[in-house]
Amino acid sequence: MSSGNAVTGDPKKDFELFKNMFAEDAAFVGRELFDGSGGLVCAVFFFNGMANGLLASESIVEPIARRVEKGGEVTADSIFRIVTNIELKKETDPEKLAAAAMYGDAVVLVRGGALVAGTKDWEKRGITEPQGETVIRGPREGFIESALDNVSMIRRRLKTKDLRVEKLEFGEYTKTSAYMCSIRGIADEKVRSELKRRIAEIPVRDILDSNYLAEQIRDNKHSPFKTVGVTERPDTVASRLLEGRTALVVDGTPCVVTMPYLFIENFQSGEDYYTGFIFASINRLIRFAGFLISALTPAFYISVVNYHQEMLPTVMLLSISKSRQGVPFPTIVELLLLLAAFDILREASLRMSNNIGQALSIVGALIIGQAAVEAKFVSAPVVIIVALAGTTSMLAAPLTGGLICVRIFMVVLTSVFGMTGFAVGTVAVTAHLCAMDSFGVPYLSLEKTRRGKAPDAFVRKRWGTLRYRKLFRGGGDIDAGTR
């Protein structure tokens, strides 16, 4: 049925319409109420497992039944006086009524129209700490798969009438709800308009996760570096909204998308703002160092060992040369094989249960690595370099995909051109980052203060001085939030 049609206002005809529509759905539950002459006065239907059947019976069916027994009139308008302890709203479009029922509401069909009653009661996961964004100190709650609950967690932190929550819907079959959140007066209206334009141009409309949207609305779609933020923490989303960003909350996933997103945010953690600024600054600098070590150390090792041995002390050069005796593969092959093995072990440990995954990572790191060295498949220095690069990559977890691509690109380029290739590769990656944007904001931008400094970039200044203007809004200064 097209969405342009409307219910007839005759409960018998309307109920027959929906019974035929869901004739093959065993979860469809319907209740009918008749008057003394046998005429159908009211029909209520919902889906078992999605709606609270007891609530529908006690709050809707029983009050209407008592009204019918007393001979009172039951119409769409009188239902609001009969049913007082549940949310009600009128609706005339059969498609919207069906969608509401499939989402957990009960539909009440009476003379003169139809109403949607809020009886949602599907099973959902409890609020827990996100496993990928754990903190030692700070809030322990994370988003769940219910978009409405996620929006409520954001609203609980932003108690302002300026918080705008705009509902969107995607999919002919999934009819996935999404909510675009921003703060009036702080958010950049150009970002909101651009986001709406990109969403309207998405060719794939049926979505099951926020990444379906993130991949299609992001800038630089072929870059290994992400230009939209993804988080499962309500405090992070609230702080980004306070900084002028826009958030997209999608039903069915705990991952909320925020934009614009800057490169420097990959090194900032919510815990930076829940601990002392000195300790937080040290941790942030360690993350920066970890990124550089992971991305450049394997390529630098290849360059020095293969092309510029004079840069090494004689003792170290002799030790490396001795360790390579009997190894059948060139250094570049050793390095690529071990990097691939490390990523395979990392992926395998993530896909298994926690206990087995931890055991697998230990076995892979100790036993397999040691066996490979003793069997002369690889040299010990290469194992050390790969272990260092792999371990430090964990410090910048949001950049894992980009790090793998950059690391392989640098290793291959350096193995062919030596230190010249190392320099060219570094410049190429930097130029690529400089050329990127995120919803009109340069990817390498830093948040500016009135004095032109960046207190929340490479280090975290103390509270009281952490007051700055963001690049995502049109004016005024606000206190820096958490991430």
Wavefront OBJ file of the C-alpha trace (Angstrom):
o trace
v 0.000 0.000 0.000
v 1.330 3.411 -0.819
v 1.977 5.848 1.970
v -0.493 8.285 0.377
v -3.533 6.189 1.443
v -5.130 6.588 4.870
v -7.036 4.375 7.256
v -10.785 4.422 6.708
v -11.857 5.022 10.294
v -13.822 1.762 10.261
v -12.028 -0.534 12.767
v -13.299 -3.694 11.057
v -11.989 -2.758 7.609
v -8.761 -1.348 8.979
v -8.071 -4.421 11.089
v -8.686 -6.698 8.099
v -6.165 -4.605 6.176
v -3.420 -5.169 8.739
v -4.286 -8.841 9.284
v -3.841 -9.423 5.568
v -0.636 -7.375 5.552
v 0.909 -9.571 8.273
v -0.882 -12.820 7.469
v 2.416 -14.742 7.307
v 3.899 -13.265 10.489
v 3.428 -15.564 13.488
v 4.397 -12.785 15.931
v 1.355 -10.694 14.985
v -1.053 -10.429 17.929
v -4.503 -8.844 17.641
v -7.322 -8.162 20.112
v -10.869 -7.173 19.163
v -13.555 -5.534 21.305
v -17.265 -5.725 20.377
v -20.274 -3.800 21.638
v -23.581 -5.330 22.733
v -24.873 -5.558 19.170
v -21.777 -7.414 17.957
v -20.221 -4.504 16.163
v -16.442 -4.102 16.291
v -15.671 -1.090 18.456
v -11.909 -1.333 18.755
v -9.020 -3.495 17.561
v -5.516 -3.480 19.034
v -2.563 -5.233 17.447
v 1.170 -5.472 18.177
v 4.063 -7.868 17.660
v 4.959 -10.395 20.305
v 8.523 -9.902 21.515
v 8.620 -6.275 20.405
v 5.800 -4.787 22.492
v 4.923 -5.296 26.136
v 1.782 -7.414 25.837
v 0.852 -7.016 29.508
v 1.145 -3.233 29.258
v -1.008 -3.195 26.117
v -3.637 -5.347 27.802
v -3.791 -3.476 31.113
v -3.344 0.077 29.808
v -5.261 -0.074 26.537
v -7.575 -3.058 26.179
v -9.005 -3.126 29.734
v -9.883 0.610 29.984
v -11.557 0.498 26.578
v -13.423 -2.704 27.500
v -14.770 -1.064 30.663
v -15.883 1.916 28.613
v -17.696 -0.379 26.165
v -19.416 -2.240 29.021
v -20.763 1.050 30.337
v -22.083 1.904 26.896
v -19.732 4.825 26.428
v -18.605 6.008 23.037
v -15.160 4.888 21.825
v -13.608 7.091 19.137
v -10.149 8.267 18.218
v -10.662 11.440 20.228
v -12.160 9.776 23.297
v -9.243 7.309 23.554
v -7.083 10.135 24.937
v -9.478 10.434 27.880
v -9.849 6.678 28.355
v -6.146 5.751 28.174
v -4.162 8.128 30.383
v -1.069 6.234 31.510
v 0.611 5.591 28.169
v 1.932 7.675 25.286
v -0.570 8.097 22.421
v -0.489 9.846 19.074
v -2.778 9.888 16.048
v -1.662 8.458 12.722
v -3.507 7.947 9.443
v -0.853 6.425 7.179
v -1.086 2.584 7.167
v 2.610 2.253 6.312
v 3.605 4.379 9.314
v 1.217 2.454 11.545
v 2.738 -0.829 10.399
v 6.271 0.528 10.934
v 5.343 1.670 14.452
v 3.971 -1.777 15.291
v 7.097 -3.475 13.963
v 9.173 -1.163 16.160
v 7.377 -2.236 19.336
v 4.340 0.035 19.585
v 0.720 -1.074 19.774
v -1.733 0.217 17.160
v -5.265 1.048 18.299
v -7.936 1.028 15.570
v -11.221 2.704 16.526
v -14.051 4.539 14.864
v -12.763 7.734 13.353
v -9.091 6.886 13.104
v -6.073 5.075 14.497
v -3.577 5.722 17.261
v -0.065 4.549 18.130
v 0.525 3.600 21.762
v 4.025 3.471 23.233
v 4.501 -0.108 24.411
v 8.098 -0.819 23.304
v 9.645 -3.596 25.339
v 12.131 -5.494 23.188
v 15.176 -7.108 24.740
v 18.301 -4.956 24.774
v 21.759 -5.066 26.219
v 22.468 -3.338 29.500
v 24.649 -0.254 29.710
v 28.272 -1.305 30.239
v 31.734 0.142 29.682
v 32.871 -0.015 26.022
v 35.556 -2.694 25.703
v 37.514 -0.728 23.119
v 37.504 2.553 25.082
v 38.142 1.551 28.666
v 39.457 4.103 31.148
v 41.026 3.771 34.582
v 39.310 6.905 35.815
v 36.124 8.352 34.376
v 32.561 7.326 33.422
v 32.012 3.612 32.924
v 28.896 3.720 30.743
v 28.776 3.258 27.000
v 26.208 3.384 24.246
v 23.995 0.398 23.487
v 22.071 -0.685 20.381
v 18.981 1.428 21.117
v 19.242 4.867 19.494
v 16.616 6.397 21.792
v 18.527 5.269 24.878
v 21.745 6.626 23.375
v 20.150 10.007 22.720
v 18.872 10.066 26.305
v 22.431 9.468 27.584
v 23.621 12.445 25.544
v 20.720 14.596 26.717
v 21.440 13.723 30.346
v 24.841 15.384 29.944
v 23.622 18.347 27.891
v 20.643 19.745 29.775
v 19.951 22.575 27.374
v 17.051 23.528 25.148
v 19.584 24.276 22.406
v 20.331 20.576 21.886
v 18.745 19.697 18.547
v 17.815 16.094 17.777
v 16.564 15.602 14.228
v 15.166 12.211 13.235
v 16.110 10.527 9.946
v 15.041 7.197 8.482
v 16.895 4.897 6.113
v 15.912 1.846 4.163
v 12.995 0.418 2.299
v 13.184 -2.769 4.357
v 15.208 -1.887 7.471
v 13.569 1.520 8.102
v 16.489 2.296 10.378
v 16.056 5.326 12.602
v 18.929 7.768 13.026
v 19.195 10.985 15.004
v 21.345 13.951 14.013
v 22.418 15.829 17.142
v 23.959 19.290 17.435
v 23.824 22.328 19.691
v 22.156 25.435 18.338
v 24.499 28.443 18.425
v 27.637 26.292 18.687
v 27.406 23.837 15.774
v 28.502 24.966 12.341
v 25.360 25.124 10.198
v 27.442 24.478 7.072
v 28.460 21.096 8.482
v 24.838 20.187 9.198
v 23.763 21.230 5.701
v 26.628 19.325 4.108
v 25.833 16.233 6.167
v 22.195 16.332 5.046
v 23.267 16.717 1.425
v 25.622 13.737 1.593
v 23.022 11.589 3.332
v 20.489 12.450 0.622
v 22.959 11.250 -2.043
v 23.696 7.874 -0.432
v 22.851 5.158 -3.001
v 22.508 2.291 -0.486
v 19.527 3.110 1.690
v 19.130 -0.030 3.801
v 21.609 0.174 6.690
v 22.291 -2.007 9.724
v 25.213 -0.133 11.290
v 26.563 3.408 11.496
v 29.560 2.419 9.349
v 27.167 1.984 6.400
v 26.712 5.757 6.611
v 30.215 6.704 7.765
v 31.904 5.187 4.713
v 29.587 7.029 2.355
v 29.555 10.480 3.960
v 33.266 10.765 4.779
v 35.777 12.822 2.828
v 38.669 11.140 1.010
v 36.882 7.808 0.745
v 39.981 5.985 -0.532
v 42.328 7.213 2.185
v 43.379 4.774 4.939
v 42.889 7.581 7.472
v 39.342 8.097 8.700
v 37.809 11.568 8.483
v 34.773 10.901 10.685
v 34.971 10.040 14.356
v 33.452 6.898 15.860
v 32.959 6.397 19.582
v 30.885 4.371 22.036
v 31.238 6.842 24.921
v 28.423 9.323 25.738
v 30.843 11.738 27.445
v 32.969 11.848 24.300
v 29.986 12.664 22.095
v 28.756 15.321 24.533
v 32.150 17.020 24.558
v 32.383 16.976 20.775
v 28.947 18.534 20.523
v 30.115 21.275 22.884
v 33.039 21.866 20.541
v 30.704 22.514 17.624
v 30.599 19.120 16.003
v 27.566 17.187 14.768
v 26.794 13.612 15.857
v 24.843 10.887 14.077
v 23.206 8.274 16.334
v 22.041 5.202 14.387
v 19.636 2.631 15.782
v 20.975 -0.908 16.080
v 24.602 -0.011 16.857
v 26.485 1.427 19.860
v 28.889 3.316 17.572
v 28.058 7.017 17.191
v 29.574 8.977 14.299
v 30.836 12.543 14.819
v 32.082 15.107 12.343
v 34.307 16.992 11.584
v 37.148 14.771 12.751
v 40.800 15.873 12.937
v 43.974 13.811 12.729
v 45.104 14.967 16.162
v 42.033 13.409 17.780
v 43.510 9.966 17.146
v 45.969 10.690 19.975
v 43.501 12.184 22.445
v 41.691 10.024 24.963
v 38.783 10.750 27.290
v 41.006 9.741 30.184
v 43.284 12.719 29.439
v 40.627 14.942 30.982
v 39.976 12.785 34.052
v 43.605 12.722 35.254
v 46.209 15.386 36.029
v 47.313 17.488 33.089
v 51.017 16.571 33.497
v 50.378 12.831 33.419
v 47.835 13.261 30.592
v 50.342 15.260 28.535
v 53.013 12.600 28.998
v 50.595 9.879 27.865
v 49.593 11.915 24.821
v 53.228 12.458 23.811
v 53.816 8.718 24.216
v 50.964 8.077 21.763
v 52.528 10.459 19.254
v 55.887 8.723 19.665
v 54.236 5.321 19.313
v 52.663 6.335 16.010
v 55.988 7.547 14.583
v 57.883 4.492 15.829
v 55.302 2.078 14.425
v 55.091 3.806 11.049
v 58.783 4.560 10.431
v 60.986 2.104 12.360
v 60.699 -0.902 9.968
v 61.420 1.290 6.930
v 64.322 3.014 8.682
v 65.799 -0.378 9.610
v 65.605 -1.542 5.989
v 67.269 1.656 4.790
v 70.145 1.492 7.260
v 70.846 -2.249 6.970
v 70.624 -2.458 3.165
v 71.956 0.914 2.010
v 73.599 2.913 4.789
v 75.566 0.534 6.982
v 78.034 3.336 7.740
v 75.399 4.902 9.988
v 75.612 1.955 12.393
v 78.313 1.417 15.029
v 80.707 -1.333 14.001
v 79.744 -3.609 16.887
v 76.034 -3.328 16.046
v 76.673 -3.916 12.349
v 78.696 -7.060 13.084
v 75.978 -8.320 15.436
v 73.277 -7.831 12.808
v 75.430 -9.455 10.149
v 76.089 -12.465 12.397
v 72.398 -12.885 13.188
v 71.601 -13.001 9.471
v 73.967 -15.861 8.715
v 71.971 -18.837 7.474
v 68.737 -16.852 6.906
v 67.501 -17.695 3.369
v 65.373 -14.573 2.817
v 66.417 -10.986 2.168
v 65.636 -8.454 4.881
v 62.609 -7.017 3.074
v 60.989 -10.467 2.814
v 61.737 -11.195 6.481
v 60.166 -7.945 7.524
v 57.027 -8.305 5.420
v 56.473 -11.913 6.514
v 56.790 -11.044 10.190
v 54.569 -7.960 9.869
v 51.923 -10.114 8.204
v 52.280 -12.773 10.914
v 51.887 -10.135 13.635
v 48.692 -8.741 12.069
v 47.309 -12.270 11.646
v 47.925 -13.030 15.326
v 46.416 -9.678 16.338
v 43.273 -10.331 14.317
v 42.973 -13.902 15.566
v 43.296 -12.841 19.197
v 40.552 -10.222 18.713
v 38.133 -12.741 17.197
v 38.503 -15.265 20.019
v 37.310 -15.133 23.607
v 39.393 -13.063 25.991
v 41.189 -15.949 27.693
v 42.014 -17.805 24.487
v 42.944 -14.573 22.706
v 45.439 -13.590 25.404
v 46.977 -17.070 25.380
v 47.220 -16.989 21.589
v 49.005 -13.637 21.558
v 51.528 -14.836 24.144
v 52.134 -18.111 22.306
v 52.497 -16.297 19.003
v 54.873 -13.697 20.371
v 57.112 -16.022 22.372
v 57.027 -19.519 20.936
v 56.515 -18.829 17.226
v 58.966 -15.916 17.205
v 61.630 -17.836 19.076
v 61.144 -20.917 16.898
v 61.450 -18.834 13.734
v 64.758 -17.364 14.926
v 66.195 -20.737 15.943
v 65.119 -22.285 12.638
v 66.906 -19.445 10.791
v 63.759 -18.390 8.975
v 64.206 -14.830 10.259
v 66.889 -12.934 12.139
v 66.545 -11.788 15.739
v 66.873 -8.027 14.955
v 63.922 -8.218 12.557
v 61.817 -9.888 15.258
v 62.697 -7.034 17.628
v 61.835 -4.376 15.028
v 58.484 -5.983 14.166
v 57.609 -6.487 17.838
v 58.444 -2.831 18.543
v 56.387 -1.593 15.582
v 53.447 -3.852 16.408
v 53.390 -3.015 20.106
v 53.639 0.743 19.610
v 50.804 0.615 17.051
v 48.477 -0.265 19.939
v 49.113 3.181 21.425
v 47.230 4.777 18.532
v 44.410 2.249 18.158
v 42.159 4.523 16.014
v 44.965 4.632 13.421
v 45.510 0.870 13.147
v 44.288 0.609 9.550
v 46.204 3.680 8.409
v 49.350 2.533 10.225
v 49.390 -0.834 8.454
v 49.087 0.837 5.043
v 51.717 3.496 5.791
v 54.112 0.938 7.270
v 53.975 -1.343 4.220
v 54.211 1.622 1.823
v 57.305 2.938 3.604
v 58.977 -0.475 3.811
v 58.514 -1.209 0.099
v 59.622 2.273 -0.979
v 62.678 2.226 1.279
v 63.714 -1.261 0.184
v 63.994 0.034 -3.388
v 65.395 3.552 -2.935
v 67.012 3.482 0.496
v 67.087 6.673 2.551
v 65.879 8.629 -0.477
v 62.757 6.464 -0.572
v 62.346 6.945 3.188
v 62.393 10.724 2.776
v 60.096 10.674 -0.251
v 57.638 8.359 1.502
v 57.545 10.542 4.617
v 56.886 13.642 2.513
v 54.218 11.823 0.473
v 52.303 10.685 3.571
v 52.549 14.156 5.119
v 51.366 15.782 1.880
v 48.444 13.353 1.736
v 47.393 14.316 5.266
v 47.767 18.022 4.469
v 45.503 17.657 1.429
v 42.685 16.015 3.378
v 39.579 17.732 4.755
v 36.810 16.687 7.093
v 33.572 18.465 6.215
v 35.444 21.553 5.082
v 37.938 21.615 7.980
v 41.633 20.894 7.166
v 42.494 17.468 8.551
v 45.708 18.653 10.240
v 44.059 21.669 11.881
v 44.637 22.409 15.559
v 42.130 24.030 17.900
v 43.135 27.685 18.333
v 42.955 30.015 21.307
v 42.658 33.769 21.148
v 46.452 33.969 21.399
v 46.953 31.589 18.506
v 48.312 28.695 20.576
v 46.992 25.159 20.756
v 46.628 24.100 24.429
v 44.726 20.904 23.684
v 46.818 19.501 20.870
v 50.176 17.883 21.640
v 49.868 18.404 25.383
v 46.917 18.964 27.680
v 47.019 22.205 29.663
v 45.500 22.459 33.107
v 41.837 23.249 33.655
v 41.306 26.964 33.883
v 43.566 27.699 30.921
v 41.830 25.146 28.694
v 39.520 27.695 27.119
v 39.580 27.963 23.370
v 37.658 28.677 20.218
v 37.027 25.741 17.928
v 37.278 25.835 14.168
v 33.806 24.306 13.821
v 31.725 27.274 14.913
v 31.156 30.875 14.034
v 32.314 32.692 17.151
v 32.520 32.965 20.909
v 34.678 30.996 23.294
v 33.548 27.941 25.210
v 35.160 25.823 27.870
v 36.890 22.786 26.490
v 35.028 19.546 27.014
v 36.219 15.989 27.276
v 36.596 13.661 24.355
l 1 2 3 4 5 6 7 8 9 10 11 12 13 14 15 16 17 18 19 20 21 22 23 24 25 26 27 28 29 30 31 32 33 34 35 36 37 38 39 40 41 42 43 44 45 46 47 48 49 50 51 52 53 54 55 56 57 58 59 60 61 62 63 64 65 66 67 68 69 70 71 72 73 74 75 76 77 78 79 80 81 82 83 84 85 86 87 88 89 90 91 92 93 94 95 96 97 98 99 100 101 102 103 104 105 106 107 108 109 110 111 112 113 114 115 116 117 118 119 120 121 122 123 124 125 126 127 128 129 130 131 132 133 134 135 136 137 138 139 140 141 142 143 144 145 146 147 148 149 150 151 152 153 154 155 156 157 158 159 160 161 162 163 164 165 166 167 168 169 170 171 172 173 174 175 176 177 178 179 180 181 182 183 184 185 186 187 188 189 190 191 192 193 194 195 196 197 198 199 200 201 202 203 204 205 206 207 208 209 210 211 212 213 214 215 216 217 218 219 220 221 222 223 224 225 226 227 228 229 230 231 232 233 234 235 236 237 238 239 240 241 242 243 244 245 246 247 248 249 250 251 252 253 254 255 256 257 258 259 260 261 262 263 264 265 266 267 268 269 270 271 272 273 274 275 276 277 278 279 280 281 282 283 284 285 286 287 288 289 290 291 292 293 294 295 296 297 298 299 300 301 302 303 304 305 306 307 308 309 310 311 312 313 314 315 316 317 318 319 320 321 322 323 324 325 326 327 328 329 330 331 332 333 334 335 336 337 338 339 340 341 342 343 344 345 346 347 348 349 350 351 352 353 354 355 356 357 358 359 360 361 362 363 364 365 366 367 368 369 370 371 372 373 374 375 376 377 378 379 380 381 382 383 384 385 386 387 388 389 390 391 392 393 394 395 396 397 398 399 400 401 402 403 404 405 406 407 408 409 410 411 412 413 414 415 416 417 418 419 420 421 422 423 424 425 426 427 428 429 430 431 432 433 434 435 436 437 438 439 440 441 442 443 444 445 446 447 448 449 450 451 452 453 454 455 456 457 458 459 460 461 462 463 464 465 466 467 468 469 470 471 472 473 474 475 476 477 478 479 480 481 482 483
